[in-house]
Amino acid sequence: MPATAPAAAPPPERDDGAALGDRLGGRLAALAVAFGKVGLFGFGGGPSFIPLIQREVEARRWLTREAFLDAFAFGNALPGPIATKLAGYVGYRVAGWLGALVALLALTVPTILAMVGLAALYVRHRDSPWVAGFLTGLRPVVIGLLVYTVVAFAPSALGPLRAWRGNLLRWGLAIGAFAAAAAFDVHPGLLILAGGLAGLLWRRA
């Protein structure tokens, strides 16, 4: 009777530290890719970054739409650019302080390098009809993306449209904030703080 070949030894189990390192490395790489894309395609300044960040965060299930809206609201009440605050917050939620650093670098470094590299070229050709035409077409697209963000956030912030009678306070706060900002140029941070206090008082009533 032929001898049975010895069974192959099972592969050595990886320790928890190596597995944790792989998971952390994957999260950091995902943050670098996501916020690198935002930095490269966020034409037009901070507001244009918001729909791009929202898309990346929701597609990767890092935050729900409601959680992203909360982060956006709190971020607007703090000093500094909203895009960098969101990058730091999302990065921290995904991979801790190292994740916050990676997200911030991925968001800002490509833009800084592009700005430094193209600054002289832009100054030389800023009066060119090609450059003017590009910017003319770019600005309406940025506005459209901001409108899309508002429409996407509206159900979470204001409730379903068909149930607007039951959410009069929310609608009143939204309309009042818009009027105060448009007519009196009230700082967004003050409006957000006032809205939060109004909601707190309403909940306690």
RODO-2510 file (C-alpha; in nm, 4 decimals, decimal comma):
residues 205
     n   res          X          Y          Z
     1     m     0,0000     0,0000     0,0000
     2     p     0,1589     0,3329    -0,1065
     3     a     0,2571     0,5702     0,1670
     4     t     0,0310     0,8669     0,2147
     5     a     0,1974     1,2012     0,1397
     6     p     0,2210     1,4207     0,4454
     7     a    -0,0360     1,6979     0,4606
     8     a     0,0894     2,0428     0,3752
     9     a     0,1498     2,2597     0,6725
    10     p    -0,1078     2,5374     0,7101
    11     p     0,0197     2,8865     0,6355
    12     p     0,1329     3,0716     0,9440
    13     e    -0,1323     3,2924     1,0911
    14     r    -0,0664     3,6624     1,0683
    15     d    -0,0588     3,8449     1,3948
    16     d    -0,3162     4,1061     1,4796
    17     g    -0,0640     4,3855     1,4382
    18     a     0,0045     4,3003     1,0729
    19     a    -0,3658     4,2693     0,9945
    20     l    -0,4326     4,6000     1,1664
    21     g    -0,1533     4,7594     0,9663
    22     d    -0,3041     4,6353     0,6402
    23     r    -0,6482     4,7692     0,7332
    24     l    -0,5052     5,1046     0,8370
    25     g    -0,2955     5,1240     0,5222
    26     g    -0,6030     5,0569     0,3092
    27     r    -0,8019     5,3283     0,4838
    28     l    -0,5188     5,5784     0,4457
    29     a    -0,4835     5,4957     0,0770
    30     a    -0,8575     5,5380     0,0268
    31     l    -0,8458     5,8761     0,2009
    32     a    -0,5542     5,9872    -0,0157
    33     v    -0,7352     5,8888    -0,3354
    34     a    -1,0701     6,0397    -0,2322
    35     f    -0,9403     6,3775    -0,1165
    36     g    -0,6782     6,3914    -0,3898
    37     k    -0,9636     6,3765    -0,6416
    38     v    -1,1469     6,6508    -0,4533
    39     g    -0,8370     6,8714    -0,4548
    40     l    -0,7792     6,8217    -0,8266
    41     f    -1,1381     6,8784    -0,9413
    42     g    -1,2564     7,1385    -0,6880
    43     f    -1,2463     7,4355    -0,9230
    44     g    -1,3841     7,7651    -0,7993
    45     g    -1,2887     7,7646    -0,4320
    46     g    -1,4263     7,6153    -0,1119
    47     p    -1,7985     7,5916    -0,1962
    48     s    -1,7293     7,3838    -0,5065
    49     f    -1,5541     7,1246    -0,2887
    50     i    -1,8655     7,0404    -0,0891
    51     p    -2,0520     6,8240    -0,3456
    52     l    -1,7259     6,6494    -0,4359
    53     i    -1,6508     6,5653    -0,0718
    54     q    -2,0107     6,4580    -0,0173
    55     r    -1,9955     6,2229    -0,3151
    56     e    -1,6710     6,0585    -0,2020
    57     v    -1,7805     6,0259     0,1615
    58     e    -2,1226     5,8774     0,0839
    59     a    -1,9949     5,6471    -0,1916
    60     r    -1,7384     5,4970     0,0465
    61     r    -1,9915     5,4880     0,3344
    62     w    -1,7673     5,6845     0,5663
    63     l    -2,0574     5,9051     0,6772
    64     t    -2,4304     5,9029     0,6229
    65     r    -2,5877     6,2028     0,4522
    66     e    -2,7267     6,3187     0,7872
    67     a    -2,3864     6,2904     0,9557
    68     f    -2,2209     6,4788     0,6700
    69     l    -2,4810     6,7543     0,6968
    70     d    -2,4130     6,7823     1,0712
    71     a    -2,0379     6,8026     1,0098
    72     f    -2,0921     7,0672     0,7428
    73     a    -2,3075     7,2743     0,9785
    74     f    -2,0604     7,2558     1,2669
    75     g    -1,7698     7,3265     1,0332
    76     n    -1,9328     7,6441     0,9078
    77     a    -1,9576     7,7699     1,2649
    78     l    -1,5793     7,7437     1,3073
    79     p    -1,3067     7,9617     1,1552
    80     g    -1,1141     7,8480     0,8508
    81     p    -1,1940     7,6998     0,5072
    82     i    -1,4798     7,4501     0,5149
    83     a    -1,3107     7,2039     0,2783
    84     t    -1,0055     7,1557     0,5011
    85     k    -1,2222     7,1224     0,8119
    86     l    -1,4307     6,8508     0,6470
    87     a    -1,1187     6,6730     0,5232
    88     g    -0,9699     6,6701     0,8719
    89     y    -1,2940     6,5534     1,0294
    90     v    -1,3610     6,2746     0,7808
    91     g    -0,9984     6,1628     0,7914
    92     y    -1,0090     6,1453     1,1702
    93     r    -1,3330     5,9464     1,1647
    94     v    -1,1883     5,6972     0,9172
    95     a    -0,8310     5,6513     1,0439
    96     g    -0,7642     5,8721     1,3457
    97     w    -0,5130     6,1568     1,3555
    98     l    -0,3011     5,9985     1,0836
    99     g    -0,6089     5,9806     0,8636
   100     a    -0,6803     6,3493     0,9265
   101     l    -0,3245     6,4371     0,8219
   102     v    -0,3418     6,2238     0,5064
   103     a    -0,6781     6,3697     0,4041
   104     l    -0,5561     6,7271     0,4546
   105     l    -0,2354     6,6678     0,2594
   106     a    -0,4191     6,4918    -0,0226
   107     l    -0,6654     6,7795    -0,0458
   108     t    -0,4165     7,0658    -0,0395
   109     v    -0,0818     6,9500    -0,1810
   110     p    -0,1987     6,8800    -0,5409
   111     t    -0,3726     7,2187    -0,5538
   112     i    -0,0688     7,4025    -0,4140
   113     l     0,1656     7,2356    -0,6613
   114     a    -0,0684     7,3078    -0,9508
   115     m    -0,1104     7,6694    -0,8413
   116     v     0,2635     7,7257    -0,8111
   117     g     0,3298     7,5515    -1,1403
   118     l     0,0571     7,7296    -1,3358
   119     a     0,0717     8,0733    -1,1718
   120     a     0,3158     8,2186    -1,4215
   121     l     0,1243     8,0637    -1,7106
   122     y    -0,2042     8,2094    -1,5870
   123     v    -0,0607     8,5579    -1,5375
   124     r     0,0757     8,5476    -1,8909
   125     h    -0,2484     8,4283    -2,0521
   126     r    -0,5242     8,5498    -1,8174
   127     d    -0,6572     8,7862    -2,0861
   128     s    -0,6727     8,5098    -2,3418
   129     p    -1,0229     8,4358    -2,4764
   130     w    -0,9546     8,0663    -2,4133
   131     v    -0,8979     8,1254    -2,0415
   132     a    -1,1913     8,3662    -2,0161
   133     g    -1,4180     8,1202    -2,1955
   134     f    -1,3117     7,8344    -1,9689
   135     l    -1,3881     8,0352    -1,6548
   136     t    -1,7177     8,1591    -1,8002
   137     g    -1,8340     7,8023    -1,8461
   138     l    -1,6902     7,6850    -1,5159
   139     r    -1,8769     7,9224    -1,2843
   140     p    -2,2319     7,8110    -1,3790
   141     v    -2,1298     7,4473    -1,3280
   142     v    -2,0088     7,5300    -0,9747
   143     i    -2,3441     7,6975    -0,9019
   144     g    -2,5276     7,3936    -1,0372
   145     l    -2,3283     7,1615    -0,8123
   146     l    -2,4086     7,3787    -0,5096
   147     v    -2,7792     7,3686    -0,5976
   148     y    -2,7550     6,9902    -0,6245
   149     t    -2,5999     6,9793    -0,2771
   150     v    -2,8840     7,1900    -0,1376
   151     v    -3,1446     6,9634    -0,2996
   152     a    -2,9678     6,6518    -0,1662
   153     f    -2,9493     6,7921     0,1880
   154     a    -3,3021     6,9352     0,1961
   155     p    -3,4956     6,6201     0,2991
   156     s    -3,2604     6,5576     0,5918
   157     a    -3,2657     6,9193     0,7060
   158     l    -3,6256     7,0199     0,6339
   159     g    -3,8151     6,6909     0,6287
   160     p    -4,0258     6,5559     0,3395
   161     l    -4,1826     6,8238     0,1231
   162     r    -4,5272     6,6681     0,1494
   163     a    -4,5092     6,6998     0,5304
   164     w    -4,3968     7,0631     0,5383
   165     r    -4,6826     7,1652     0,7693
   166     g    -4,5323     6,9503     1,0431
   167     n    -4,1898     7,1081     0,9990
   168     l    -4,2758     7,4776     1,0054
   169     l    -3,9946     7,5571     1,2494
   170     r    -3,7341     7,4040     1,0189
   171     w    -3,8675     7,5905     0,7161
   172     g    -3,8874     7,9113     0,9169
   173     l    -3,5251     7,8775     1,0272
   174     a    -3,4094     7,8111     0,6708
   175     i    -3,6004     8,1067     0,5267
   176     g    -3,4959     8,3324     0,8137
   177     a    -3,1286     8,2386     0,7743
   178     f    -3,1430     8,3050     0,4009
   179     a    -3,3090     8,6434     0,4551
   180     a    -3,0630     8,7443     0,7285
   181     a    -2,7624     8,6502     0,5154
   182     a    -2,8951     8,8080     0,1958
   183     a    -3,0405     9,1288     0,3388
   184     f    -2,8134     9,1993     0,6377
   185     d    -2,4955     9,0014     0,5601
   186     v    -2,5115     8,8207     0,8961
   187     h    -2,2112     8,5929     0,9511
   188     p    -2,2893     8,2234     0,8777
   189     g    -2,1428     8,1198     1,2128
   190     l    -2,3917     8,3360     1,4003
   191     l    -2,6810     8,1991     1,1956
   192     i    -2,5745     7,8403     1,2609
   193     l    -2,5379     7,9082     1,6328
   194     a    -2,8822     8,0723     1,6417
   195     g    -3,0342     7,7770     1,4579
   196     g    -2,8781     7,5311     1,7001
   197     l    -3,0087     7,7238     2,0008
   198     a    -3,3552     7,7457     1,8462
   199     g    -3,3581     7,3698     1,7895
   200     l    -3,2429     7,3080     2,1455
   201     l    -3,5180     7,5260     2,2877
   202     w    -3,7750     7,3596     2,0636
   203     r    -3,6684     7,0124     2,1792
   204     r    -3,6916     7,1139     2,5447
   205     a    -4,0310     7,2773     2,5062
***
